[in-house]
Amino acid sequence: MKTRTLTQLLASTSTPALLLKDDSVEWSNDAFNELSKSERQQIKQWGFEHADTLLICGGTLYERLTAGDHTLVIASGHRAATQQRQLMQALIPQLQQGANPFFALPQILSELLGWQSAAACTRLNAQQLTLVGHWHEGEQQPPKTLSLDTSLAGPLYDSSAAGTQVQEWSQTMSDPLLPEKGLWLGQRVEAADGIIGHLAVWGSKPKTSLADSIHLLQLCADLLAAWLPPKPVDTEKPAFTADPLTHLLQRDALDDALVRSEHAYPDRDHMLALIDIDGLSRINNEFGQQEGDRVLCTFADKLRHVCRPNDQVFRFGGDEFVLLMPVHKQPPPLLKRLEQINRGMTEQLKHPFKASTGIALMTEVNGSGDELMLLANSRLQQLKKQGTA
């Protein structure tokens, strides 16, 4: 942490502040020095011990912010009543009108606290954030998708890290939202079922104390966590219809599985195989409908046996099946397994058998289940047209 700008910001405020480094006091402001000797000693000791998260001393709440080998001990909640009232007066009417609080809060925070910029992001997935609200120098900026790797807020999405963080920088940052230098304050928004997103304010010369900003951002994070509805919990799986012949699940279950695979993307990739039995009508004509049904049931049973515990197999149509398989590091050797099934079916049925396959990965279609099916079908038809399936 660069301390010069930080101490300048806190020097003249009425908020008591103390900066510690290793086992010594590096700086304190006038408001801290005006406290009684016993209060100063209690605050210092608490700052060094890193025990309880918060301290109440002389009727004032204190908290610690740590960066590297520095620890900032600062009073929290000054002018809280007035600011909280102003926050509610600005926010509640917008919520009553159906506004998204992640969109509305940046403008309110920036104007109330005097920061040049403010943002509210939600977690899109393990690698990306959605910038919902972004107020910058008096104007609302358009939403966009951000990479968590380049965002200064990245550490906030580690549940083991502190939920409130302060950063100062004096050179160009990888975060595309930040200017060449400034001070940044971020606050995690977390509910009982996980991290939702974060709030942040930044700029070179905020017009309010850091303690007031911290207090209001923490309050807003609590409001957001309480306001947003909890994630739905699946109490039971939907009742899907099974194919009466093969007893495999059908298209309604496949549609649901594709939606779930979309939600899992890009944390987990999926491979889809669209499999078509070649010449099933010929088998029905030559050997009868009963033999055709036996072929379908035997093939369905063999597909079940090549599935891993988390793989799913569906009957998609008359002679078509679908395998949906989560991909870990590398796709499973499905084509090799299907070739073995073709040979085994020929031997078991005592007449030629062949099934053709089109395969596609979720990463190839940017997480779209519909496009995954279309790509697999396109590859299947191309193989059939070429006569090489």
C-alpha positions as MATLAB code, in Angstrom:
seq = 'MKTRTLTQLLASTSTPALLLKDDSVEWSNDAFNELSKSERQQIKQWGFEHADTLLICGGTLYERLTAGDHTLVIASGHRAATQQRQLMQALIPQLQQGANPFFALPQILSELLGWQSAAACTRLNAQQLTLVGHWHEGEQQPPKTLSLDTSLAGPLYDSSAAGTQVQEWSQTMSDPLLPEKGLWLGQRVEAADGIIGHLAVWGSKPKTSLADSIHLLQLCADLLAAWLPPKPVDTEKPAFTADPLTHLLQRDALDDALVRSEHAYPDRDHMLALIDIDGLSRINNEFGQQEGDRVLCTFADKLRHVCRPNDQVFRFGGDEFVLLMPVHKQPPPLLKRLEQINRGMTEQLKHPFKASTGIALMTEVNGSGDELMLLANSRLQQLKKQGTA';
ca = [
       0.000    0.000    0.000;
       1.333    3.463   -0.880;
       0.780    5.440    2.322;
       1.360    9.071    1.310;
      -1.978    9.668   -0.436;
      -3.826    7.624    2.146;
      -2.463    9.625    5.084;
      -3.180   12.889    3.274;
      -6.798   11.835    2.786;
      -7.191   10.958    6.453;
      -5.072   13.716    8.036;
      -7.743   16.396    8.353;
     -10.823   14.208    8.829;
     -12.615   13.945   12.160;
     -12.394   10.172   11.810;
      -9.716    8.650   14.099;
      -7.222    6.667   12.010;
      -4.044    4.758   12.809;
      -1.557    3.184   10.381;
       0.489    0.226   11.597;
       3.432   -1.498    9.934;
       4.783   -4.746   11.266;
       5.038   -4.174   15.041;
       5.162   -0.379   15.112;
       2.958    2.685   14.633;
       3.820    4.406   11.359;
       1.274    7.246   11.433;
      -1.832    8.536   13.183;
      -4.044   11.550   12.487;
      -5.044   14.383   14.822;
      -8.433   12.830   15.537;
      -6.721    9.719   16.868;
      -4.156   11.683   18.870;
      -6.963   13.597   20.605;
      -8.389   10.379   22.078;
      -7.616    9.537   25.712;
      -4.427    7.653   26.449;
      -6.328    4.525   27.490;
      -8.385    4.566   24.278;
      -5.298    4.989   22.102;
      -3.583    2.117   23.898;
      -6.609   -0.168   23.528;
      -6.929    0.583   19.806;
      -3.202    0.039   19.162;
      -3.195   -3.275   21.015;
      -6.258   -4.464   19.107;
      -4.703   -3.409   15.810;
      -1.570   -5.456   16.462;
      -3.351   -8.545   17.772;
      -5.559   -9.182   14.679;
      -8.094  -10.957   16.892;
     -11.701   -9.790   16.710;
     -12.883   -8.349   13.405;
     -14.373   -5.203   15.000;
     -13.634   -3.144   18.115;
     -15.943   -0.853   20.059;
     -13.944    1.688   22.030;
     -15.382    4.795   23.657;
     -18.694    4.169   21.926;
     -17.055    4.176   18.468;
     -16.749    1.232   16.112;
     -13.264    0.509   14.697;
     -12.211   -1.875   11.939;
      -9.002   -3.008   10.281;
      -8.034   -2.850    6.619;
      -4.893   -4.759    5.650;
      -2.719   -4.513    2.548;
       0.693   -6.138    2.486;
       2.584   -5.286    5.688;
       0.346   -2.310    6.505;
      -2.778   -2.298    8.670;
      -5.124    0.680    8.773;
      -7.261    0.994   11.910;
     -10.103    3.410   11.302;
     -13.299    4.491   13.033;
     -16.437    3.594   11.148;
     -19.861    5.150   10.993;
     -19.227    8.917   11.309;
     -22.173   10.961   10.044;
     -23.854    7.583    9.461;
     -27.394    8.647   10.322;
     -27.494   11.526    7.822;
     -25.892    9.521    5.023;
     -28.079    6.487    5.622;
     -31.180    8.668    5.433;
     -29.986   10.252    2.181;
     -29.203    6.821    0.767;
     -32.662    5.496    1.582;
     -34.375    8.603    0.224;
     -32.581    8.150   -3.094;
     -32.723    4.356   -3.381;
     -36.149    3.296   -2.102;
     -38.220    5.216   -4.716;
     -36.191    3.580   -7.486;
     -36.679    0.123   -5.990;
     -40.421    0.766   -5.742;
     -40.420    1.524   -9.458;
     -38.691   -1.782  -10.196;
     -35.168   -0.461  -10.777;
     -32.234   -2.844  -10.535;
     -30.318   -1.779   -7.388;
     -27.016   -2.774   -9.018;
     -27.807   -0.221  -11.732;
     -29.077    2.531   -9.430;
     -26.532    2.439   -6.603;
     -23.359    3.652   -8.411;
     -24.878    7.065   -9.172;
     -26.261    7.376   -5.641;
     -22.938    6.413   -4.037;
     -20.849    8.628   -6.281;
     -22.990   11.688   -5.647;
     -23.465   11.021   -1.932;
     -19.834   10.248   -1.144;
     -18.121   12.480   -3.686;
     -16.139    9.827   -5.563;
     -15.432   10.384   -9.270;
     -16.531    6.882  -10.253;
     -18.609    4.061   -8.848;
     -19.587    0.618  -10.114;
     -21.786   -2.323   -9.207;
     -20.994   -5.748  -10.654;
     -22.609   -9.156  -10.444;
     -20.807  -12.445  -10.815;
     -21.467  -13.946  -14.243;
     -19.327  -17.068  -13.800;
     -15.951  -18.106  -12.401;
     -14.055  -15.977  -14.949;
     -16.341  -13.038  -15.703;
     -18.279  -10.196  -14.122;
     -21.248   -8.260  -15.449;
     -20.783   -4.514  -15.001;
     -24.438   -3.626  -14.360;
     -24.108   -0.043  -13.160;
     -21.193    2.308  -13.838;
     -21.336    6.008  -12.930;
     -18.312    7.962  -14.166;
     -17.816   11.720  -13.835;
     -21.529   12.511  -13.816;
     -22.702   10.099  -16.516;
     -24.153    6.597  -16.568;
     -21.980    4.230  -18.608;
     -23.296    1.219  -20.580;
     -23.202   -2.295  -19.059;
     -20.453   -4.646  -20.191;
     -18.764   -7.951  -19.409;
     -15.458   -7.803  -17.513;
     -12.753  -10.380  -16.921;
     -12.302  -11.252  -13.257;
      -8.577  -11.805  -13.860;
      -7.955   -8.160  -14.783;
     -10.389   -6.591  -12.314;
      -9.001   -5.021   -9.154;
     -12.028   -6.582   -7.435;
     -10.756  -10.113   -8.095;
      -9.737  -10.807   -4.457;
     -13.250   -9.915   -3.263;
     -14.515  -13.088   -4.950;
     -12.331  -15.228   -2.707;
     -14.596  -15.957    0.260;
     -11.571  -16.410    2.522;
     -10.347  -12.855    1.817;
     -11.583   -9.668    3.474;
     -14.920   -8.414    2.192;
     -13.793   -4.768    2.228;
     -10.576   -3.773    0.448;
      -8.682   -0.542   -0.259;
      -6.104   -0.157   -3.016;
      -3.971    2.784   -4.081;
      -1.997    2.862   -7.336;
       0.150    5.320   -9.267;
       0.653    3.548  -12.577;
      -1.510    2.090  -15.316;
      -3.554   -0.864  -14.058;
      -4.769   -3.927  -15.963;
      -8.309   -3.088  -14.822;
      -9.898   -1.337  -17.841;
     -12.138    0.827  -15.632;
      -9.355    2.535  -13.692;
      -7.390    5.688  -14.597;
      -3.606    5.975  -14.324;
      -3.636    6.635  -10.580;
      -6.061    6.875   -7.705;
      -7.607    5.256   -4.665;
     -10.088    2.348   -4.925;
     -12.493    0.991   -2.332;
     -14.319   -2.279   -2.968;
     -17.012   -4.109   -1.026;
     -18.142   -7.705   -1.559;
     -21.884   -8.410   -1.798;
     -22.556  -11.821   -0.305;
     -25.700  -13.731    0.596;
     -26.166  -16.978    2.457;
     -25.965  -18.959   -0.797;
     -22.747  -17.377   -2.083;
     -21.024  -14.284   -3.462;
     -23.379  -12.180   -5.579;
     -21.078   -9.410   -6.770;
     -19.368   -6.260   -5.498;
     -19.610   -2.495   -5.184;
     -16.686   -0.147   -5.778;
     -15.860    3.558   -5.712;
     -12.637    5.157   -6.910;
     -10.993    8.423   -7.811;
      -8.078   10.704   -7.005;
      -9.696   13.056   -4.477;
     -12.850   11.768   -2.781;
     -14.820   14.461   -0.959;
     -15.688   12.322    2.057;
     -13.728   10.323    4.597;
     -12.696    6.769    3.894;
     -14.559    5.621    7.018;
     -17.843    7.090    5.777;
     -17.366    5.440    2.393;
     -16.615    2.076    3.982;
     -19.636    2.301    6.237;
     -22.030    3.188    3.417;
     -20.687    0.544    1.025;
     -21.069   -2.102    3.718;
     -24.612   -0.938    4.357;
     -25.413   -1.100    0.637;
     -23.954   -4.609    0.414;
     -26.236   -5.725    3.249;
     -29.230   -4.084    1.554;
     -28.503   -5.812   -1.743;
     -28.062   -9.214   -0.105;
     -31.401   -8.785    1.667;
     -33.240   -7.318   -1.331;
     -32.301   -9.873   -3.964;
     -34.332  -13.117   -3.966;
     -32.449  -16.291   -2.967;
     -31.406  -18.741   -5.646;
     -34.110  -21.332   -6.245;
     -33.431  -24.666   -4.607;
     -34.386  -27.794   -6.512;
     -36.407  -29.720   -3.937;
     -37.066  -32.479   -6.439;
     -36.178  -33.239  -10.026;
     -38.883  -32.701  -12.670;
     -40.777  -35.812  -13.708;
     -39.717  -36.489  -17.284;
     -41.309  -39.043  -19.568;
     -39.352  -42.169  -20.414;
     -39.454  -43.886  -23.773;
     -41.693  -46.960  -23.300;
     -39.486  -49.115  -25.556;
     -35.908  -48.331  -24.458;
     -36.791  -46.750  -21.084;
     -34.442  -43.868  -21.863;
     -35.432  -40.280  -21.096;
     -36.641  -38.278  -24.087;
     -36.487  -34.771  -25.551;
     -38.022  -32.918  -22.590;
     -35.299  -34.280  -20.323;
     -32.645  -33.459  -22.940;
     -33.878  -29.856  -23.132;
     -33.576  -29.545  -19.354;
     -30.098  -31.096  -19.372;
     -28.960  -28.641  -22.064;
     -30.181  -25.700  -19.979;
     -28.239  -27.022  -16.998;
     -25.121  -27.429  -19.113;
     -25.511  -23.797  -20.249;
     -25.605  -22.687  -16.612;
     -22.470  -24.731  -15.869;
     -20.563  -23.105  -18.765;
     -17.721  -22.074  -18.821;
     -16.836  -23.588  -15.440;
     -17.482  -26.962  -17.022;
     -17.519  -27.922  -20.680;
     -19.884  -30.521  -22.153;
     -19.677  -32.759  -25.206;
     -22.793  -33.733  -27.117;
     -22.985  -36.687  -29.486;
     -25.955  -37.050  -31.836;
     -26.094  -40.706  -32.888;
     -28.167  -42.092  -35.755;
     -28.692  -45.794  -36.488;
     -28.058  -46.271  -40.195;
     -30.680  -48.267  -42.115;
     -33.143  -48.982  -39.296;
     -36.006  -48.942  -41.813;
     -34.143  -51.578  -43.867;
     -33.863  -53.769  -40.753;
     -37.590  -53.378  -40.132;
     -38.387  -54.289  -43.742;
     -36.057  -57.287  -43.947;
     -36.380  -58.729  -40.445;
     -39.655  -57.272  -39.158;
     -40.697  -54.641  -36.646;
     -39.898  -56.915  -33.721;
     -36.252  -57.165  -34.810;
     -36.099  -53.400  -35.273;
     -37.331  -52.921  -31.704;
     -34.732  -55.418  -30.473;
     -32.017  -53.431  -32.255;
     -33.143  -50.211  -30.558;
     -33.267  -51.783  -27.085;
     -29.923  -53.523  -27.465;
     -28.245  -50.355  -28.729;
     -29.771  -48.263  -25.920;
     -28.454  -50.760  -23.368;
     -24.946  -50.620  -24.807;
     -25.006  -46.815  -24.746;
     -25.855  -46.964  -21.055;
     -22.830  -49.146  -20.451;
     -20.364  -46.722  -22.070;
     -21.683  -43.854  -19.920;
     -19.750  -42.637  -16.901;
     -21.714  -41.785  -13.720;
     -22.366  -38.156  -14.781;
     -23.008  -38.888  -18.475;
     -26.582  -38.851  -19.781;
     -28.180  -40.723  -22.680;
     -31.497  -39.845  -24.323;
     -33.676  -41.219  -27.097;
     -34.043  -38.216  -29.393;
     -36.232  -39.696  -32.119;
     -37.126  -42.908  -33.939;
     -33.559  -43.959  -34.733;
     -31.609  -41.131  -33.023;
     -29.964  -40.986  -29.613;
     -28.065  -38.251  -27.777;
     -25.196  -38.551  -25.336;
     -24.414  -35.504  -23.149;
     -21.127  -35.832  -21.313;
     -19.308  -33.386  -19.002;
     -15.728  -32.748  -20.081;
     -12.991  -32.494  -17.495;
      -9.501  -32.014  -18.914;
     -10.036  -33.814  -22.232;
     -13.132  -35.165  -24.015;
     -13.730  -38.890  -23.458;
     -12.766  -41.249  -26.356;
     -16.389  -41.627  -27.397;
     -15.835  -42.444  -31.076;
     -13.626  -45.374  -30.130;
     -16.301  -46.660  -27.766;
     -19.021  -46.314  -30.423;
     -16.910  -48.225  -32.944;
     -16.691  -51.048  -30.404;
     -20.476  -50.934  -30.020;
     -20.913  -51.177  -33.807;
     -18.737  -54.296  -33.937;
     -20.445  -55.829  -30.906;
     -23.919  -55.162  -32.324;
     -23.020  -56.813  -35.629;
     -21.801  -59.919  -33.815;
     -24.772  -60.059  -31.454;
     -27.488  -59.413  -34.064;
     -25.928  -61.677  -36.712;
     -26.442  -59.018  -39.378;
     -24.637  -55.767  -40.340;
     -25.113  -52.804  -37.991;
     -23.745  -49.285  -38.026;
     -24.490  -46.055  -36.164;
     -23.197  -42.657  -37.299;
     -22.197  -39.879  -34.895;
     -21.860  -36.094  -34.968;
     -19.977  -34.583  -32.027;
     -19.715  -30.983  -30.766;
     -18.333  -29.237  -27.675;
     -20.033  -26.473  -25.702;
     -16.875  -24.362  -25.994;
     -17.330  -24.328  -29.770;
     -20.717  -22.585  -29.476;
     -19.993  -20.213  -26.573;
     -22.334  -21.962  -24.170;
     -25.503  -22.249  -26.283;
     -27.390  -25.539  -25.953;
     -29.423  -24.933  -29.112;
     -26.309  -24.234  -31.159;
     -24.632  -27.286  -29.652;
     -27.403  -29.493  -31.046;
     -27.289  -27.743  -34.428;
     -23.518  -28.159  -34.729;
     -23.634  -31.846  -33.826;
     -26.457  -32.429  -36.332;
     -24.587  -30.511  -39.040;
     -21.524  -32.709  -38.559;
     -23.642  -35.851  -38.556;
     -25.331  -34.908  -41.843;
     -21.999  -33.980  -43.408;
     -20.550  -37.378  -42.519;
     -23.601  -39.152  -43.947;
     -23.417  -37.095  -47.140;
     -19.750  -37.955  -47.573;
     -20.470  -41.594  -46.909;
     -17.657  -41.755  -44.354;
     -19.743  -41.985  -41.179;
];
